[in-house]
Amino acid sequence: MIRQPAVANQFYPGTEKDLKKDLSRRIKEGKEREKVLALISPHAGYMYSGDVAGAVYSVAEITKDVVVMGPNHHGLGAPFAVMARGKWKMPSGDISINETLASLMIEESRLLRADDQAHITEHSVEVQLPFIQYIEPAVQFVPVVLGMADYKTCEDLGKDMARAIKRYGKPVVLIASTDMTHYESQESAHQKDQLAMEKILAMDPAGLLDTVTRHNITMCGVIPTTVALIAAKELGATTAKKIAYATSGDVSGDYSYVVGYAGFTIQ
């Protein structure tokens, strides 16, 4: 299957020329890239979250194989859906799904299912791809869309993915796609997001999910982020670094009603 762009010309420029021009302003060349096991990046329109995403992708080394996990905003398809075959058409060219790694992930998990429907209109994975492709044009990826889950389910998913990556035997970067607090004041967003970010920096996935739940933090990608932390720790990660944080208010000037964006590397 060839998956068509769902949010080109909405969240990011829809032509190769305009997209590369936009990305070149956000991804800083000349920075020394660090090897990472995972990263966390926002997925709003580039006007709002692109600089935070660009800051993360400016410092992280992107391998030729990545797994991109996003939340399921629309509720379509399987609860934990892997698009296991085909290509994604993007303005800068097609990106192939790593069918070998996708198959290993499904084999290792009682939860992950091959399912295209969850991916057709979902933007959370798609918005990461131009950044990834800009840095590593030869990249192959596994798109994963995750619904809501308790911590035990997240733990199972993370460990399953780590086992699959170990079996695959090549370097893989896990990418968790998430925005932070949605549609609250700047002050409230800062306070709530700080609580969540402290748990990410502490490499505490259980604490992150508990904190987001208890404080009603509208972090849409908390499940992908929790799973990525678990998987990265299984693969040997010990450290998380906050690269950038901003809100939509920093762009719009309206601080009464903002969305938060954060970027991290995990090593």
N, C-alpha and C positions, 0 to 999 in steps of 0.2 A: 504494500500500500504506500502511496505517496501522500503524505499529510500536507495539506496546504496551510499557509500562514493564516492565523485567526485574527491577529491584532497588528499586522503591518499597516502602516499609514495611520495608526491610532496611537499605539504605545511607542512606536519607533518608526523612523523613516522607511518607506517601502521600496526605495530604489537602492541599488548597490552603491552608487556614487554618493547619494545623500547620507546613507547609513554609515559608510566609511568616514565621511567628513564629520559626522556627529560623534562617532566612536573615537576618532583621533583627538578630539577635544577632551574626552573624558578619560581615556587610557593614557597615562603618562609614560612616554618612552624614556629609556635611559635608566630606569630604576632596576636595581638588581632583584630578580624574581627569586622567591624562596620556595623550596619544595614543600608542598602541603599534602595532607591526607584528605582534607575537606575544607570547604569554605561556605560561608553563609552570605547571601546576596539578596537585595530586594528586587521586586518585580513589578513596580508601578510603571507608568509612562516615564520615558527617559527624561522628560522635562522636569520631573519631580525627584525621581530616585536614581537617575542615570549617573550623577556624579558620585554617589555612594557606591554604586556597583562598579563604576570605573576605578575608584580608589582601590577596591579589593582586587580587581583583575589586573591592576597595575603592579601589584606586588607578588601575586601568586603564579607559580609555574603551572601551566595547564598541560597535562599529559595528553597523549593521543587517544586515550580512552577515559571517558568520564561517565558518571551516573548523575543525572539531574533529577532531583526530587522536588515536587511542588505539591501544594494542597489542592484539593478538588473543590473549586469554588462553585461548581454547578450541580454537583451530586449525581452526575451521569456515570454509568459504567460500574465496574467492579470496585469494591471498597479500596483495594490495594492493587492498582492496575499498572502493569508493565506493557508498553507497546513494544512487542518483541521482534517485529520484522518491518522492513521497508526503509523509507527515507522521509526526511522532512525537507520540504522546499522552503528556502529562505532567500531573501534578496541577494545575498552574497554567494549563493549556490547551495546545492543539495547537501544535507548532512545525513550520512548513513547511520542507521541503528546498528550497534554492535550486537549482532544476533547470537554470537557465541556467549558473550557475557550475559545477555538477557536470558538465554536458555539456562545457564548455570544458576542465575538468581532464582528463577522459577523452580528449578529442580531442588534447590536447597531450602525452599520455603513452603510451608503449608498454607501460607497466607497470600503470597503474591500470585496474581493470575495474569495470563496474557489477555489483554483487553484493549482494543483500539478506541472504543466509544468514549471512555473517560478523557481521552486526549484531544479529541477533534476540535473542541471550542475552548479548551483550557489554556490560559495565557501564562501561567506561572512558570512552566518549563520553557516555553517559547521565548520569553523575554530574556532569558539567560544566553540563548544560543548565539546572537550576534557578537556578544563579548567573547565568548569561547572561541568562535570561529575566527574572529579578528586576530586572536593571539596564536591559535593553532589551527590553520586552515585544513589540515589533514585529520581533524578529530573525528572519532566515531563516538556515539553516546548511547546510553540506555535511558529513555524517558520513563519516569515513575510518578504516578499521581496517587496521593494517599488521602484517604478519608479520616474521620475522627477515630481515635483509638485510646485505650487505657495504657498505662505504662508497661504492663506485661506484654501487650501486643507490640508496642514500640521496641521493647527489648528483644523480642523474638525476631522482628523484622531487621533490626540492626545487626544482630548476630548472624542471621541468615545471609545478609548482604556481605558481611565480612568474610564468611566462609566461602561464598561464591567468588569474591575477589581473590582470596588466597588460592583457590583452585585455578582461577584464570592465570595467575602467575606473572602478570605484567602490572606496571604502575597504573593506578586508577585514582582519580580525584573524585570525591563525592561532593556534590553541590546541593545545598539546601536553599530553596527559594522561599523567601518569606518577607512580608512587611510586618511592621510592629503595630503599635496601638492605632486604631482607626477612629477618626471623627470625634476626637475629644480636644479640649483646649491644649495649647502648647505646654502649659504647666502640668496638666494631668498626664499628657503623653510622656513627657520627660520623666516624671516620677514613676509611672508604671513601667516604662521601658527600661529604666535603670534597674529595677528589680529583676527583670528577665535577663538583662545583659550580665548582671552579676553572676547569675547561675551558669550562663554560657562561659564566662571567663573562668569560672571555677570548675569547668568540665563536669558539670553536675546535671545530667539529663533528667534524672528523676526529680531533682529540685526545680528544674526549669518547668516541667509539665505541671508540677504541683503549684508552683508560684503563679503561673499563667491562669490556672484554674481557680485558685483561691482568691486572686486579686482581680478576676474578670478582665484580664488583659486580652484585647482583641488582636492577638498575634496570629494571623491566618495560617502561617506555616509552622506552627509550633510542633506539629507531628513530624514533618520532614526534618526539622532542626533537631528534635529529640532523637530521631532515628539516626541521623548523621553523626551526632555526638557519640551514640552507642557504638555504631559501626567503626568510627574512627578510633575510639579507644580500644576496640578489639584488634584493630590493625596497628596499634602501638602509639597512638597520639597521646600526648600528655599536656599540651599547652594550647590555649586559645588566645588570640590577639584581636582586640577591637581595632579595626582600621578606620572606620568612619561612622558617624551618626548624624542624621539631619531629619527635618520634617518638611512636609509640603509647605508649611507656613514660611520656611526660609526662602522659598521661591515665590510664593504668591503674596506674601506679606500679610496674609490673614491668619492670625495665630489663635483664633477662637475655635477653629474646626480643622484639625490637622491629622495627617497620617505620618507615623514614624517610620524611618528607614535605617537599618543598621547593617554593617558589613564586618565580617570576621574571617580570619584564617585559623585553621586548626592543624597543628603539627605534632 
